[in-house]
Amino acid sequence: MTAAPTSGDSAASSREVPRLERGTIVRAVVIAALLVVALFGVPAVATADWVTTATSVAIYAVVALGFGILYGRVGMISLGQVALLTIGCWVGARFSYATSLPFPLLLLLAGAITCGIGTLVGLPALRLSGLYLALITLMFAGATTVVLAVTDFPNGGGGFTGRSATGALTTSTPPVRRPSWADGDVAFYRYTVVVCALLFLLALVHVSGKPGRAWAAIRESEPAALAAGVNITLFKLWAFALASFVTGVAGCLLAAQVGVPRAITFQTQDSLTLAATALIGGIYSLWGAVVAGIFQQGIPFLFQAQWGIDPNIVLVIFGAGLLQVLLTAPGGLADQLPKDLARLWRLVVSRVREQADAEKRAP
């Protein structure tokens, strides 16, 4: 006869740490390797222009991440992410000019203030959805662009209001400061990659936890989620708050990267381009946001600066890519490309095996 387990044994077993699955370990190793390549490999082989572009890719990947959280996870179409990016950029610039706060605090302030504004903008989402919500957020983006143009963003003067002596930007306008130990382009690129990686980790924690499950229930069916006890109001505003926070931090990073941001940098149509690239990349995967950042910033730079092609051609490519995604690959490139590569690999392996079998059977 076997002895019954004692209370001490049961307590010890309940304290055992669950073993990680092999797939989880592999994914963690791959992500760590890619992060190392991004931090050290890219600056080692890239020119100065490509390092600046890679910094923009990381920033806009976070902006696409915010769009993916709202649309891909909750099912709310928000076209105001570029407006929130602009607000984060403005807050970072003004606090940089008006205070001597450390740069990490500037990031948190920009994220917190943008989070509050984005949550207020998200209040109509409690009663609106689909095209109506998209129009509301798009009008918010347009209004933000108009306000910045009227106030001559970021004004360049002292204090928080920022009115310079001439009331406008001049060539002597000081740039938004960067961290003292990351003032160079390469160092700031690495700083941006680390901050963006932490923002992706923050989103992953939410998506993998209770908020992610609640968002998935809301996306599938709000009545069913309500019947299951999900607080729809809370979790919708939670999604807007998270998306706005990460976008606000990205805006502060963008202000430090550009140095002296201009209102013309942020156009209302950029919200539509961001939505298209996010859909092409894949709104149901965090990797899709990285692909969207590459399409948003890397591809136009490649066309214009490297190949001398009119960057407007990129819009045609985005349109064709968006049509292809909507028709054949709703999960975007992040979902479709690995499947296509796996099919191609299986096809190549089968052909090689068939050829080997044929050679064996040959006299």
N, C-alpha and C positions, 0 to 999 in steps of 0.2 A: 504493500500500500504506500502511496505517496502522501507526504505530509501536506496539509493544507497551507497555503501561503499565509504568512503572518501579516499583520498590519504594516510592519516595517518594510516587508518586501513589496507590498502593494504601493506603499508611499514612494519607495525608491523607484519602482517601475514607472510611476506616474511622473517622476521628475526626469526621466530619461529624455535626452534631446533627440527629436526625430532625425533620422538620417536623410541627408539630401539625396534626391534622385540624381541619376547619372546625367540626365538631360539638363537639369538645373546647373550642375557643376560645369558641364561643357559650355553652356550659354554664358556663365559667369566668366569662364576663362577666355572665351571669344571676345566678350565685351571688354575685359581688362586689356587684352592684346590690342584691340582696336583703339582703345583710349591711349595706350602707350604710343602706338603709331601716330595718332593724331597729335600728341604732345611733342614728340621728338622726331618722328619720321618726316612729317610734313614740313616743319621749318628747315630741316636739313636739306631738302631737295627743292623747295619752292622758292621762287623769286619774291621780292618785296611786295609786288602787286598781288601775287597769288596768296601771300600770307594775309594781306588785308582782305582779300575776297573770302578766304577761309574763315576769317573772323566774322564776316557778315553772314556766311553760311551757318555758322554755329548760332548766331543771334536769331536769324530768321527761322531756324529749325525749332527754337523755343516758341516763337510766335505761332508757327504751324502746329506745334504741340497743343497750345491753348485752343486753337480751332478744332483740333482732333478730339480734345476732351469734351467740348460742347456738342459737336455734331456727331462724332463717331461713337462716343460713349453714352451721351444722353439723348441725342437726336434733335438738338436745338441748333438751327442754322443761324449763326451769328456772323455778320459781315463787318463787325466793328473792331476786329483785332488790331488792325493797323492804327485805328484811332487810339486804342489803349496803348499801343507801342509809342505813339506820339506823345501821349500824356506822360508815360514813364520817362521818355526822353526829356520832356520839358521839366518835369520835377527834378530829375537828376541834374540837369543843367543849372536850374535856378538855385538848388541847394548847394551845388558846387561853387557858384558865384557868391552866394550870400553867407555861407558858413565855411568852417574849416573842419567839418566832420570827416572822419576816415571814410574811405571809399566803400568798404563793406556796409557801413551804416547808410550811405547814400543808396546803395542797392536795396536795402531793406525798406528805407523810407519810400523810394519810388515804387517798390512792390506793394507796400501797405496802402499808400494813397491811391494807386491805380486799382488795387483790390476793392477799396471802398467805392470808388466811382463805378467800376465795372459791375459791382453788385447792385448799385442803384439802377444802372442801365438794364440789368437783368430782371428787374421787377416786372416789366411787361411780359417777360417769358412765363410768368405764372398763369397768364390768361391767353397769351398769344403763342402761336407755333407756326411752323412752315414758312410760307411766303411772307406772312404778316410780320413775323419776328425778324426775318431777313431784311425787310424794308425798314423797320424801326432802327435796327443796328446800322444799316447802310446810311440812313439819314444822320445818325449820330456821328458816323465817320465823316460825312460831308460837312456837318456843322463844326467839327473839330478842325478840319482843314481850313475853313473860312476864318475861324477865330484866330488861328495861328498866323494866317496871312495878314489879318488886320493888325494884330499886335506885334508883327515883325519878329517872330520867334527866332532866337531867344532873347533879343534886345541887347544883350551884351553889357548892360550897365551894372552898377553895384547894387547891393541889397537884393531883396527877394523879388521886388517888382521889376527890376532890371531895366529901367529906362536909362539909356545912355544920354550923353550930352546932346547928341544930334537926334535922339529918338530912333536910331536905326543902327544896324550892324555896320561896322567899319573894318578896315583891314587890321586895325589894332585890337580888335575884340579878342580877349584872352580865350584860349581853348578850355573846354571842360577838362578838369584835371583827372589824371589816372592815378592808380596806386603808385606810391613812390618807388617801389621795387619792380613795377611792371609798366614803366613809362615807355619803353621801346615797343615797336610793333610786334616783334616776336614774343617778348615777355607778356605783352597784353593779350596776344592771341592765346597763349597757354593759360593765362588767367581766365579768359573768356570761356575756353573749353572746359576748364574745371568747374566754373560756376554753372555753365549750361548742363554739364553732366549731373551736378547736384540737383538741378531743377528737374531733369528727367527722372532722377531717382525719387524725388518727391512725388512726381506724377505716378511713377510705378507703384509706390507704396499705397497711394490712394486707389489706383485701379485694381490692385491685387487685394484690397481689403474690403471692408463693409461699404464704403462709398461706391466702389466699383460695382459691387453686386446690386446696390440700389439703383445706380445709374443704368445698368443693363436692364433691370426690370422696368424702369420708366421708359427706356427707349423702345422696348418690345410692346408694352401696353400700360398706359397710365392707370386705367381702371383696375387692371389685374394687380399692378403694384400697390395701388391704394388698398385693395382688398387684402393684400398680403401684409399690410401694416407699414408700408414705406411712407415716410413723411415726404411727400413730393415737393412741397414748398421748400423745406430745409435743404434737400439734396440738389434741387435745381439751383438755388442760390449758392450752395456750396460749390457746384461746378463752375458757376460764373466767377466766384471769388478765387478759386484756384487758377482758372485760366487767366484772369486779370492779373493776379499776383505774378505769375511767371512771365507774362507779357510785359508788365511794368519793370521787372528786373532786367529783362532783355532791352527795354527802352533806355534804361540808365547805362547799360553797357554800350549801346549804340551811340549815345551822346558822347561817351568818353572815346569811342573809336573815331567818330567823325571829327571831334574837336569842337567845331562851331556848327551845330546843326542849322539847317535852313528849313523854312516852311515848305519850300518846293520839294524837299526830300520826301514828304509824305503826301501822296495823292490819293484821292478817294478810290480811283480805279485799282490801286494796289490791293485793296481789300478783295476785289474780285479775282485778281491774279493769285493772291495767296490762297483763296478758297480752291481755285483750279489746281494749283500745284499740290495742295494738301490732299485733294481727292486723287490726283495722279499718284502721289507717293503712297497713300493708304491711310485712311482716317481711323482704321480699327487697330492699328499697330503703332507702337512708339517709333519703330524704325521708319515708318512712313513719314514722320515729321522730319527726320534727317534727310530723306530723299527729297522732300518738299523744299527744305533749305537749299539743297544743291540746285534744284530747278529754279528756285526763286532768285538766287544770287550767282551761282557758279556758271550756269549755262549762258545767261546774258553776257557775263564778262568774257566767257570763252568766244562767243560769237562776235562781240564788238571789238574787244581789245586784242584778241589773238588771231582771229580769222578775218577781221575787217568786214563782217557781214552786218547789215542793218539789224539792230536788236529787235525791231518790230516783227521780224520774221519769227522770233521766239514765240510771240503771241499766237501765230498760226500753228506752230508746233504744239503749244499748250492746248489749243482748241482741239486739234486732232487727237492728242493724248487723252484729253478729258472725254471725248466721244468714245474712244476705245475702252476706257475704264468703265464708263457707264454701261456700255453694251456687253462687254465680255469679261471684265475683271473688276467687280465692285470692291474688292479688297485692295486694289491699287498694286503698284509695282512691288511693294514690300511683301505682299502676299502671293502675287502671281509669278514673279521672277524666280523665287526658290523652287516653285512647283515646275516651271518650265525647264529649269536647269536639271532638276531631278529626272524629269521625263527624258531629256536629252542624254543624260548619263546612262539611264537604263537602256535607251535605244542603242547607244554606242557599245555598251557592254554586250547586249544581245547580238549585235552584228559581229562583234569580235568573236564571240563564242560560236556563232554559226559558221564563221570563216574557219575557225580552228577545227570544228567538227567536220567540215567539208574536206579539209586537208587530211584529217585522219582517215576518212573513208576513201580518199583517192588512192588508186593502186600505185 
